[in-house]
């Protein structure tokens, strides 16, 4: 009986104890909720926070990986290029051709853009084409293979870069290998999905509707309808291969031009004009300076094409040409261009008739009164040129009256240069893209230079490309008069000819009034010498 009573008591205790303790448990739980409400809320928001954070880490890490190791340097034919994938909202392909600008194609729709930078022409591979012309027939297939291999290499490298970048950043942020691996896997998944989207939306006809930027914005009006290039691609690629070969030959010709060895006291002046943003001009000018031992370079304008600040970097090689650079503004050169040139070392800007002595000769010039990069001719254009020439002539006469006569005047347009007839022995001009020498009525000799840039992008406008022209002028150091000049003419785009010819001013007839350009004994007679 006692044991039954004990058992009943134990059962009642087991039942009643939870009931008695329930209020205390509720109170403890209430106090715990009031003390740390964040503990209750955290589990609800944690999944979203983690997801957003993981996506941010993946995108940032993938982008950093592409920046650091995502570039692929690919030889395409004789050219060196760099291919890169970049995050983008609209996708597409961007081809950068420094310093001319960029070409954009709507080639695909994906969150990645393909950037292709054309770096330089490889001289060894280009020379191999020159030495083995039979390779030109297979150049198209070679370029196609190079692009295919470059694309595959870029895909592999981009996968490695994206996964590595996302994994490394995930490890740095979370400090947990599992989270870091999850970030790398998600990055790889996103890249593969982007590649699949690009492949599915690939548009090969996008080359028919390119968008040009920078200096290439004028390209459509110069190269014609892009559709004709695509429909006649067989002809186009053959001409393109021939152009690459001939440009290589052109560089080789300019490095071996025959040099003239005049009297050591002779002053040698290299006259250039109308470069029009042709980067090959600097290489040619530097070669001429070295071969002919040039004392001073005179540029009679139109060095630029649009005169924008974006083009100014094109002028930087002037500092390294090896001779002082005398320059006047052309109608394609802006005041922005002129101010930039003033800051370059070894450059002497002529304007408003102010005179400067450089390499033993006294120069004076005036900038073109017009700025017409679109080649328009506003009303009164000719009158403005004549007025500028008259201002220059007045300044020249003032210099003579002061006992410091000018030896060489410089203007861009011949119509302005003709106004100084009788005020100076020699005046230099350009603008018309063809060379000429004219002895004017009152004895001043007018030297018009052709285009040292082969007319720049305009070289493809006519039936025949414009030649690249320059001249070497030889002056007697004592009387500072022109003794002789060499005309140098190189074949334009697609041509490899080179011609150098010697010319002497006609001697004055006995009893005739000496002209201001009267010459002393010539170092040598006429010796045309085409290489």
C-alpha positions as CSV (number, residue, x, y, z in Angstrom):
1,X,0.0,0.0,0.0
2,X,2.8,2.3,0.8
3,X,4.4,1.6,-2.6
4,X,1.2,2.4,-4.5
5,X,0.9,5.7,-2.7
6,X,4.4,6.6,-3.6
7,X,3.9,5.7,-7.2
8,X,0.7,7.9,-7.4
9,X,2.6,10.8,-5.8
10,X,5.4,10.5,-8.4
11,X,3.0,10.5,-11.3
12,X,1.2,13.5,-10.0
13,X,4.5,15.3,-9.6
14,X,5.5,14.6,-13.2
15,X,2.2,16.0,-14.5
16,X,2.0,19.0,-12.3
17,X,5.6,20.3,-12.4
18,X,5.4,21.4,-16.1
19,X,2.1,23.2,-15.4
20,X,3.6,25.0,-12.4
21,X,6.8,25.9,-14.4
22,X,5.0,27.1,-17.5
23,X,4.5,30.8,-16.4
24,X,8.2,31.0,-15.5
25,X,9.2,29.7,-18.9
26,X,6.9,32.1,-20.6
27,X,8.4,35.0,-18.6
28,X,12.0,33.9,-19.4
29,X,11.1,33.7,-23.2
30,X,9.5,37.1,-23.1
31,X,12.5,38.7,-21.5
32,X,14.8,37.0,-24.0
33,X,12.8,38.4,-26.9
34,X,12.9,41.9,-25.5
35,X,16.6,41.7,-24.8
36,X,17.7,40.6,-28.3
37,X,15.1,41.2,-30.9
38,X,17.8,41.1,-33.7
39,X,18.4,37.4,-32.9
40,X,14.8,36.7,-34.0
41,X,14.9,38.9,-37.1
42,X,18.3,37.9,-38.4
43,X,17.3,34.4,-39.7
44,X,14.6,36.0,-41.9
45,X,16.9,38.5,-43.7
46,X,20.1,36.5,-43.8
47,X,19.4,34.5,-47.1
48,X,18.8,37.7,-49.1
49,X,21.8,39.5,-47.6
50,X,24.0,36.6,-48.4
51,X,22.7,36.3,-52.0
52,X,23.2,40.0,-52.8
53,X,26.7,40.0,-51.2
54,X,27.7,36.9,-53.1
55,X,26.6,38.3,-56.4
56,X,28.5,41.5,-55.7
57,X,31.6,39.6,-54.8
58,X,31.3,37.5,-57.9
59,X,30.9,40.4,-60.3
60,X,33.6,42.5,-58.7
61,X,36.1,39.6,-58.6
62,X,35.3,38.6,-62.2
63,X,35.9,42.1,-63.4
64,X,39.2,42.4,-61.5
65,X,40.3,39.1,-62.9
66,X,39.6,40.2,-66.4
67,X,41.5,43.5,-65.8
68,X,44.6,41.7,-64.5
69,X,45.0,38.6,-66.6
70,X,42.2,38.8,-69.2
71,X,44.2,40.2,-72.2
72,X,45.4,38.0,-75.0
73,X,48.0,39.3,-77.4
74,X,47.3,37.8,-80.8
75,X,49.3,38.1,-84.0
76,X,46.8,38.5,-86.9
77,X,48.7,38.3,-90.1
78,X,51.5,40.9,-90.0
79,X,49.6,42.9,-87.2
80,X,49.9,42.6,-83.4
81,X,46.6,42.9,-81.7
82,X,45.2,42.6,-78.1
83,X,41.8,41.0,-77.5
84,X,40.0,41.5,-74.2
85,X,36.5,40.8,-72.8
86,X,34.9,43.6,-70.8
87,X,31.6,43.8,-68.8
88,X,29.0,45.6,-70.8
89,X,25.3,46.3,-70.8
90,X,24.8,46.2,-74.5
91,X,27.5,43.8,-75.7
92,X,28.9,44.2,-79.2
93,X,32.5,44.5,-80.5
94,X,34.8,47.5,-80.3
95,X,37.9,47.8,-82.5
96,X,40.3,50.4,-81.4
97,X,42.7,51.8,-84.0
98,X,45.0,54.3,-82.2
99,X,45.2,57.2,-82.8
100,X,42.5,57.4,-85.4
101,X,39.5,56.3,-83.2
102,X,37.3,53.3,-82.8
103,X,34.9,51.1,-84.8
104,X,31.9,49.6,-83.0
105,X,29.8,46.6,-84.3
106,X,26.5,45.3,-82.9
107,X,27.9,41.8,-83.2
108,X,26.0,40.2,-80.3
109,X,23.8,40.9,-77.3
110,X,25.3,39.8,-74.0
111,X,26.7,41.3,-70.8
112,X,30.2,41.1,-72.2
113,X,31.9,43.2,-75.0
114,X,34.9,42.1,-77.1
115,X,37.6,44.8,-77.4
116,X,40.2,44.4,-80.1
117,X,43.2,46.8,-80.0
118,X,45.3,47.1,-83.2
119,X,48.7,47.7,-81.7
120,X,51.3,47.8,-84.5
121,X,52.7,46.3,-87.7
122,X,55.2,43.6,-86.9
123,X,58.2,44.4,-89.2
124,X,59.6,40.9,-89.3
125,X,56.3,39.3,-90.4
126,X,55.6,42.1,-92.8
127,X,59.1,41.7,-94.3
128,X,58.5,38.0,-94.6
129,X,55.5,38.8,-96.9
130,X,57.8,41.1,-99.0
131,X,60.5,38.4,-99.3
132,X,58.0,35.6,-100.0
133,X,55.1,37.1,-102.1
134,X,53.7,33.6,-102.7
135,X,52.4,33.8,-99.1
136,X,49.9,36.6,-100.0
137,X,47.6,34.1,-101.7
138,X,47.0,32.4,-98.3
139,X,46.9,35.6,-96.2
140,X,43.1,35.5,-95.9
141,X,43.1,32.0,-94.5
142,X,46.0,32.8,-92.2
143,X,44.2,35.8,-90.8
144,X,41.0,33.7,-90.3
145,X,43.0,31.1,-88.4
146,X,44.8,33.7,-86.3
147,X,41.4,35.2,-85.3
148,X,40.0,31.8,-84.5
149,X,43.0,30.8,-82.3
150,X,42.9,34.2,-80.6
151,X,39.2,33.8,-79.8
152,X,39.8,30.3,-78.3
153,X,42.8,31.6,-76.2
154,X,40.7,34.5,-75.0
155,X,37.8,32.2,-74.0
156,X,40.1,30.0,-71.9
157,X,42.1,32.8,-70.4
158,X,38.8,34.7,-69.6
159,X,37.4,31.6,-67.8
160,X,40.6,31.3,-65.7
161,X,40.6,35.0,-65.0
162,X,37.0,35.1,-63.9
163,X,37.1,32.0,-61.7
164,X,40.4,33.1,-60.1
165,X,39.3,36.6,-59.5
166,X,35.9,35.7,-58.0
167,X,37.4,32.9,-55.9
168,X,40.2,35.0,-54.5
169,X,37.9,37.9,-53.6
170,X,35.4,35.4,-52.1
171,X,38.1,34.0,-49.9
172,X,39.2,37.4,-48.8
173,X,35.7,38.5,-47.9
174,X,34.2,35.4,-46.4
175,X,37.4,33.6,-45.2
176,X,35.6,30.3,-45.9
177,X,36.8,28.0,-48.7
178,X,33.3,26.7,-49.3
179,X,32.0,30.2,-49.9
180,X,35.0,31.1,-52.1
181,X,34.5,28.1,-54.2
182,X,30.8,28.9,-54.5
183,X,31.8,32.4,-55.8
184,X,34.1,30.9,-58.4
185,X,31.6,28.5,-59.6
186,X,28.9,31.2,-59.9
187,X,31.3,33.4,-61.9
188,X,32.1,30.5,-64.3
189,X,28.4,29.9,-64.7
190,X,27.7,33.5,-65.5
191,X,30.5,33.7,-68.0
192,X,29.4,30.5,-69.8
193,X,25.8,31.8,-69.9
194,X,27.1,35.1,-71.3
195,X,29.1,33.2,-74.0
196,X,26.1,31.1,-74.9
197,X,23.9,34.3,-75.2
198,X,26.6,35.9,-77.4
199,X,26.8,32.8,-79.6
200,X,23.0,32.6,-79.9
201,X,22.7,36.3,-80.9
202,X,25.8,36.5,-83.1
203,X,25.1,38.8,-86.1
204,X,27.7,38.5,-88.8
205,X,26.0,41.2,-90.8
206,X,26.8,43.8,-88.2
207,X,29.9,44.8,-90.3
208,X,27.4,46.3,-92.8
209,X,26.3,49.0,-90.2
210,X,29.4,50.0,-88.2
211,X,29.6,53.0,-86.0
212,X,32.7,55.2,-86.2
213,X,34.0,57.4,-83.5
214,X,37.0,59.7,-83.1
215,X,38.8,60.6,-86.3
216,X,37.4,57.6,-88.0
217,X,34.0,59.3,-88.0
218,X,34.9,60.6,-91.5
219,X,35.8,57.1,-92.7
220,X,32.4,56.2,-94.3
221,X,32.5,59.2,-96.7
222,X,36.1,58.2,-97.7
223,X,36.0,54.5,-98.1
224,X,32.5,54.2,-99.6
225,X,29.6,52.0,-98.9
226,X,30.6,49.2,-96.4
227,X,28.2,46.8,-98.3
228,X,30.3,47.0,-101.4
229,X,33.4,46.0,-99.4
230,X,31.5,43.0,-98.0
231,X,30.0,41.8,-101.3
232,X,33.4,42.2,-103.0
233,X,35.5,40.9,-100.1
234,X,37.7,38.7,-102.3
235,X,39.0,41.7,-104.2
236,X,39.2,43.8,-101.1
237,X,41.3,41.3,-99.1
238,X,43.8,41.0,-102.0
239,X,44.2,44.7,-102.2
240,X,44.5,44.9,-98.4
241,X,47.3,42.3,-98.4
242,X,49.0,44.2,-101.2
243,X,48.7,47.4,-99.2
244,X,50.4,45.9,-96.2
245,X,53.2,44.7,-98.4
246,X,53.7,48.0,-100.0
247,X,53.6,50.0,-96.8
248,X,56.4,47.8,-95.6
249,X,58.4,48.5,-98.7
250,X,57.7,52.3,-98.3
251,X,59.3,52.3,-94.8
252,X,62.3,50.4,-96.2
253,X,62.7,52.9,-99.1
254,X,62.6,55.9,-96.7
255,X,65.5,54.5,-94.6
256,X,67.8,54.2,-97.6
257,X,67.2,57.4,-99.5
258,X,70.3,58.7,-101.3
259,X,71.9,61.6,-99.3
260,X,73.4,64.7,-100.8
261,X,76.7,65.9,-99.3
262,X,76.9,69.7,-100.0
263,X,79.5,72.1,-98.7
264,X,79.7,71.8,-94.9
265,X,78.6,75.4,-94.6
266,X,75.4,74.8,-96.5
267,X,72.1,75.2,-94.5
268,X,69.7,72.4,-95.3
269,X,66.0,73.0,-94.9
270,X,63.4,70.2,-95.1
271,X,60.1,71.6,-96.4
272,X,57.0,69.6,-95.5
273,X,53.3,70.4,-95.7
274,X,49.8,69.0,-95.5
275,X,50.6,66.0,-93.3
276,X,46.9,65.5,-92.5
277,X,47.4,63.1,-89.6
278,X,49.3,60.5,-91.5
279,X,51.5,58.8,-88.8
280,X,53.9,57.4,-91.4
281,X,55.0,61.0,-92.1
282,X,56.9,61.3,-88.9
283,X,59.0,58.2,-89.8
284,X,59.7,59.6,-93.3
285,X,60.6,63.0,-91.9
286,X,63.0,61.5,-89.3
287,X,64.6,59.4,-92.0
288,X,65.1,62.5,-94.2
289,X,66.5,64.5,-91.3
290,X,69.1,61.8,-90.6
291,X,70.0,61.1,-94.3
292,X,70.3,64.7,-95.4
293,X,71.7,66.2,-92.2
294,X,68.8,68.6,-92.1
295,X,69.3,71.8,-90.0
296,X,65.7,72.9,-89.8
297,X,62.2,71.6,-90.7
298,X,59.6,74.0,-92.1
299,X,55.9,72.9,-92.0
300,X,53.6,75.1,-94.1
301,X,50.4,73.9,-92.3
302,X,47.5,71.4,-92.3
303,X,49.4,69.1,-90.0
304,X,46.0,68.1,-88.5
305,X,42.7,67.2,-90.1
306,X,40.0,68.5,-87.8
307,X,42.0,70.6,-85.3
308,X,40.5,69.0,-82.3
309,X,42.2,68.7,-78.9
310,X,41.9,64.9,-79.2
311,X,44.3,65.0,-82.1
312,X,47.0,66.9,-80.2
313,X,48.8,63.7,-79.2
314,X,49.6,63.1,-82.8
315,X,52.1,66.1,-82.6
316,X,54.2,64.7,-79.8
317,X,56.8,62.9,-82.2
318,X,57.9,66.4,-83.4
319,X,60.1,66.8,-80.3
320,X,62.1,63.7,-81.4
321,X,62.6,64.5,-85.1
322,X,66.2,65.7,-84.6
323,X,65.9,69.2,-85.9
324,X,64.1,72.5,-85.0
325,X,60.5,72.6,-86.3
326,X,59.2,75.9,-87.8
327,X,55.4,75.8,-88.3
328,X,52.5,78.0,-89.6
329,X,48.8,77.3,-89.1
330,X,46.8,75.8,-92.0
331,X,43.0,75.9,-92.6
332,X,42.8,72.4,-90.9
333,X,44.8,73.5,-87.9
334,X,42.9,75.3,-85.1
335,X,44.1,77.8,-82.5
336,X,44.0,74.8,-80.1
337,X,46.5,73.1,-82.3
338,X,48.7,76.2,-82.4
339,X,48.7,76.6,-78.6
340,X,49.6,73.0,-78.1
341,X,52.6,73.3,-80.5
342,X,53.9,76.3,-78.7
343,X,54.4,74.2,-75.6
344,X,56.5,71.5,-77.4
345,X,60.3,71.8,-77.3
346,X,62.1,72.7,-80.5
347,X,59.0,74.1,-82.1
348,X,58.8,77.7,-83.5
349,X,55.3,78.8,-84.3
350,X,55.1,81.7,-86.8
351,X,52.1,84.1,-86.9
352,X,51.2,87.7,-87.6
353,X,54.5,88.3,-89.4
354,X,56.7,88.0,-86.4
355,X,60.2,86.9,-87.3
356,X,62.5,84.3,-85.8
357,X,66.1,83.2,-86.5
358,X,66.5,79.5,-86.6
359,X,69.6,77.6,-87.8
360,X,71.1,80.7,-89.3
361,X,68.0,81.7,-91.4
362,X,65.5,84.4,-90.5
363,X,61.8,83.2,-90.9
364,X,58.5,85.0,-90.7
365,X,55.0,83.8,-91.4
366,X,51.3,84.1,-90.9
367,X,48.7,81.5,-90.0
368,X,45.8,80.8,-92.3
369,X,43.0,83.3,-91.5
370,X,40.4,80.5,-92.0
371,X,39.6,77.4,-90.1
372,X,37.7,75.1,-92.4
373,X,38.3,71.4,-91.5
374,X,35.3,70.5,-93.6
375,X,37.0,72.0,-96.7
376,X,34.3,74.5,-97.2
377,X,35.0,77.8,-98.9
378,X,33.0,80.6,-97.3
379,X,32.2,83.8,-99.1
380,X,35.2,86.1,-99.1
381,X,37.7,83.3,-98.6
382,X,40.1,84.5,-101.3
383,X,39.9,88.1,-100.1
384,X,40.8,87.0,-96.6
385,X,43.8,85.2,-97.9
386,X,45.0,88.2,-99.8
387,X,44.5,90.4,-96.8
388,X,46.6,88.0,-94.6
389,X,49.3,88.0,-97.3
390,X,49.3,91.8,-97.4
391,X,49.7,91.9,-93.6
392,X,52.7,89.5,-93.9
393,X,54.2,91.7,-96.7
394,X,53.9,94.8,-94.5
395,X,55.7,93.0,-91.6
396,X,58.5,91.9,-94.0
397,X,59.0,95.4,-95.2
398,X,59.2,96.6,-91.6
399,X,61.8,94.0,-90.9
400,X,63.9,95.1,-93.9
401,X,63.6,98.8,-92.8
402,X,64.8,97.9,-89.3
403,X,67.9,96.2,-90.8
404,X,66.9,92.6,-90.0
405,X,65.6,91.4,-93.4
406,X,63.7,88.0,-93.5
407,X,65.2,85.2,-95.6
408,X,62.2,82.9,-95.9
409,X,58.5,83.7,-95.5
410,X,55.9,81.0,-94.8
411,X,52.2,80.9,-95.5
412,X,49.8,78.1,-96.0
413,X,47.8,79.1,-99.1
414,X,49.6,80.2,-102.3
415,X,47.2,83.1,-102.7
416,X,48.4,84.6,-99.5
417,X,52.1,83.8,-100.3
418,X,51.9,85.7,-103.6
419,X,51.1,88.9,-101.8
420,X,54.7,89.1,-100.5
421,X,56.3,89.3,-104.0
422,X,59.2,91.7,-103.8
423,X,59.4,91.7,-100.0
424,X,61.4,88.6,-99.5
425,X,63.7,86.3,-101.5
426,X,61.7,83.1,-100.9
427,X,58.3,82.2,-99.7
428,X,57.0,78.7,-98.9
429,X,53.4,77.4,-99.1
430,X,51.3,74.3,-99.4
431,X,47.6,73.6,-99.4
432,X,47.1,72.4,-103.0
433,X,48.7,69.0,-102.4
434,X,51.0,69.3,-105.5
435,X,54.5,70.7,-105.7
436,X,55.5,73.7,-107.8
437,X,58.2,76.3,-108.0
438,X,57.4,79.8,-109.4
439,X,59.5,82.9,-109.9
440,X,57.1,85.8,-109.5
441,X,57.0,89.1,-111.2
442,X,59.1,91.1,-108.7
443,X,61.7,88.4,-108.1
444,X,60.4,86.5,-105.2
445,X,60.5,82.7,-105.6
446,X,57.4,80.8,-104.5
447,X,57.9,77.2,-103.5
448,X,54.7,75.2,-103.1
449,X,55.1,71.8,-101.4
450,X,52.9,68.7,-102.1
451,X,51.4,66.7,-99.3
452,X,53.9,65.0,-97.1
453,X,51.1,62.9,-95.7
454,X,49.9,61.7,-99.1
455,X,46.7,63.8,-98.4
456,X,46.0,61.7,-95.3
457,X,42.7,59.8,-95.4
458,X,41.9,61.7,-98.7
459,X,44.4,59.5,-100.5
460,X,41.6,57.0,-101.3
461,X,39.2,59.6,-102.8
462,X,40.6,59.8,-106.3
463,X,41.4,57.2,-109.0
464,X,45.1,57.4,-108.2
465,X,46.5,57.9,-104.7
466,X,48.3,61.1,-104.0
467,X,52.1,60.8,-103.6
468,X,54.0,61.6,-100.4
469,X,56.2,64.7,-101.2
470,X,58.8,66.8,-99.5
471,X,61.9,68.8,-100.5
472,X,65.3,69.6,-99.3
473,X,66.3,73.3,-99.8
474,X,70.0,74.2,-99.8
475,X,71.0,77.7,-98.7
476,X,74.4,79.5,-98.8
477,X,75.3,80.4,-95.2
478,X,76.9,83.7,-96.1
479,X,74.2,85.3,-98.3
480,X,71.4,83.0,-97.1
481,X,70.1,82.5,-100.7
482,X,68.7,79.4,-102.2
483,X,71.4,77.4,-104.1
484,X,69.5,74.2,-105.1
485,X,66.7,72.0,-104.1
486,X,65.9,68.2,-104.2
487,X,62.3,67.1,-104.8
488,X,61.5,63.8,-103.1
489,X,58.4,61.9,-104.2
490,X,57.3,58.6,-102.7
491,X,54.4,56.5,-104.1
492,X,51.1,56.9,-102.2
493,X,49.0,54.1,-100.8
494,X,49.6,50.9,-102.7
495,X,52.7,52.1,-104.5
496,X,56.3,51.6,-103.8
497,X,58.0,54.1,-106.1
498,X,60.5,56.7,-105.0
499,X,62.0,59.5,-106.9
500,X,64.6,62.1,-106.0
501,X,65.6,64.8,-108.4
502,X,68.0,67.8,-108.2
503,X,67.1,71.3,-109.4
504,X,69.0,74.6,-109.6
505,X,67.6,78.1,-110.0
506,X,68.2,79.6,-113.5
507,X,71.2,81.9,-113.6
508,X,70.5,85.6,-114.4
509,X,71.2,86.6,-118.0
510,X,74.2,89.0,-118.5
511,X,73.0,92.6,-117.9
512,X,69.7,91.5,-116.3
513,X,68.7,92.9,-113.0
514,X,69.6,90.3,-110.3
515,X,66.6,88.7,-108.7
516,X,66.3,88.5,-104.9
517,X,66.9,84.8,-105.3
518,X,70.2,85.2,-107.2
519,X,72.4,82.2,-106.4
520,X,76.0,81.7,-106.0
521,X,78.0,78.7,-107.3
522,X,76.2,75.5,-107.0
523,X,77.9,72.6,-105.1
524,X,77.0,70.2,-108.0
525,X,75.1,70.2,-111.2
526,X,71.7,68.7,-111.7
527,X,71.8,65.0,-110.8
528,X,68.4,63.4,-110.8
529,X,68.8,60.1,-109.0
530,X,65.7,57.9,-108.6
531,X,66.5,54.9,-106.4
